[in-house]
């Protein structure tokens, strides 16, 4: 009885979120969620709403699970590039298989392998000539190591061919090679040149100066020996 009641509350909350986001009636929003992705009936209702510890979250950040059954390719691409990361104990919000919650490091690392689990923190278009190519970014919850992996998603193209012979990136999909296309939605992808992560200062224009030959410190960092 408790499980059923909890599921009903989660379902009603998901409907209210969609209603507020789309302007649909409560009934229409409920029907859209019921038919989303043709597999919604098998999706845990708790995955259709933010977790209790998540704040200031909009419905787009919930990923593909809240998409309507008739979602356009552009909507699917946006959902794939905009979901909010979750900790390793929770299902990833991306639509395809990924390395989320797998152990950091390699199998041949032996006893020195980091015991931490990977968190899938980002997915963005990863090619110029194939709309199926994406890049996945992972961060280890233990040691903090960052891993980038290429992935092919034929069912989720990030753009389409245009009459001029090029590729048009779908609206609301950020492509690192087409920065002018991005909307100012507050998202900070970091710097793809120097590797500075979101929220950290780009060091591309820093004067390297004379650094330490042993630890590599120098410039804005200083020696760590």
N, C-alpha and C positions, 0 to 999 in steps of 0.2 A: 504494500500500500504506500509506503514511504517513497519507494523508487518511482512509482507511477505518478505520485503527486509532484515529485521533483522534476520529472520529465515534462509534465504539463506546464509547470511554471517556466521552465527553460524554453519550451515551445512558444508560450505566450509572450515571453520577453523578446524572443527572436522576431516574432511577428510585429511587435510594437516598434522594434528598431528598424525593421524594413519599412514599415508604414511611415515612420518619421523621415526616413532617408528618401523614399520614392514618391511620397504623397498618395500612395494607393490607399484604398479602403482597408479596414482590418481584414475583411473577408478575402479581398484580392491578394493582399500580402500573405495571408495564410496559405492560399492555394498555390501561390508562386513558390513559396518555400517548400510546400509539400511535393512539388514536382521538380524541384531544383536538381539538375544533374542526373536525373533518372534514378539516382541511388539514395535520395534523401531519406527514404523510408528506413534505410539501414544505418543512417548516421545518428550517432548519439546526440540528442538535442542539446546537451551541454556544450557541444562543439560549435553550435550555431550562435552562441552569445559569448561575450567576454568572460574571462574567469573573474572571480570575486576580487582578486588583487590587481586587476588591470583597470586603469582609469583613463579618462580622456580618449576614449577609443571610438572610432566610427566603424560602421558596418563593413566598409571596404577592407579593413584590416583583418577581417575574419577569414579571408581567402576564398577559395573556390566553392566551399561548402554552402555558402549562402547565395550563390548565383541561381537565377531562374533557369528553368529547363531550356528556354529559348535564348539564352545569353549569346551575344554576338562574339565573334573572334576578338574584337577590340576589348570587350568587357572581360573575357577570359584572360587576355594578356595583361590587362590592368590588375586583375585579381592576383595573377601570378607574380607581379612585380611589386605588390604593395602590402602584402600580409605582414602582420607583426610577429616577430620571433617569439618562441616559447621555450621554457626550460626543457631539459632532456626527458623529464618525467611525463611530458604532455605530447600528444601527436602533433607533428609539424603541420603547418597550414599551407604548405605548397601542395600542388596537385599530383606530382609524380613521386616515384621512389627517390629517396635521397639518403644521405649519410647521417641524418639527424639521430642523435642518441646512440651512435656507434662509438666504440672506443677510439681515443686519440692514438696517433702513431701507427706503426706498421707491425704486422704479425712477426716479422723477424727481429723486432727490437728486443725480444726476450724479456728478462727481468727488469730492464731499464725502461720498458714501455710505460708511458704516462697512463694512469688509471682513469683519467678524466674522460667525460663523454662530450661529443661534439654537439654544438647547437647550430642549427641552420639559421644564419642571421640575415641572409640576403640572397636574392636571385634577380639578375638583370640581363638584358640582351647581351650576347657575347660575340656577335659576328657582324660583318658588314655585308656579306653576300648571301647568307642563308638565314631566313627568318626563324628557323627551327633551333638555332644555336643560342644557348643561354649559359651564363656563368653562375655557379653556386659558391657562396662564401660561408665558411664554417668557422666557429670559434670554440676552442676547447674550454669547457666549464672548469677544468682543473688548472692547466698551465697557462691558458690564455693564448696558445698558439693559433694562428690564422691559416686556414687552408682554402684555396680556390680550386674548384673543379669544373671542367666543362661538361655540359650535359645537352643532349639533343631531345627536343620536345616537339615532334611532328604535329601533335594534336593542339599545341598552343603556340602558334606563330606570333612573333612580336610586331609584325608589320605585314605589308603586302606590296606587290609590284605596282608601280605607277606607270602612266602612259609614256613618261620620259625615259623609261628603261631602268629607273632606279628603284629604291625601296622607300616607301613611306612608313615611318614608325607610327603605330597606333597612338591616338590621343591618350594622354595620362600614363604613357609608358616611358620611363627614363632610359635613354641609351647613352652610355658614356662617350660614344664617339659623335653624338649629335647633341651637344649641350644646349644649343639654342632652341631645341625642341622642347626641353623640359619646362614645365610650369613651375612658378614659384609657390610650391605647396608646403614650404618649410622643410622639405626633405634634404638632408645633407649627405651625399654619397661619399664624401671624403675626396682625396686627390688620387687619381689613378696613375699619376706620374711618379710621385715620390712615395706613395703608399700611406700617406697620412690618413688615419681613419676619421670617421665622422666626429666632429667636435674637437679635433686636434688641428694645430696650425700646420699649414702646408709649408714645406721647407725647400721647395723647388728653387726659389730665388735667393736662398741663403748663400753667403760666401763660405765655402768649405774651410778656408784658412788652413792652418797646419794642424792636422789631427795626430793622435797617438797611433803609432804603427802597430802597437800590441792589441789595444781594445777597439781602435777605430774611433774613439771619442775625439771630439774637437768641434770647432764652430760653436753652435748653440748648446752643445751637450756637455763638453768637458771630458776629461780623462776619468775612466772608471777603474784604472789599475790599482 
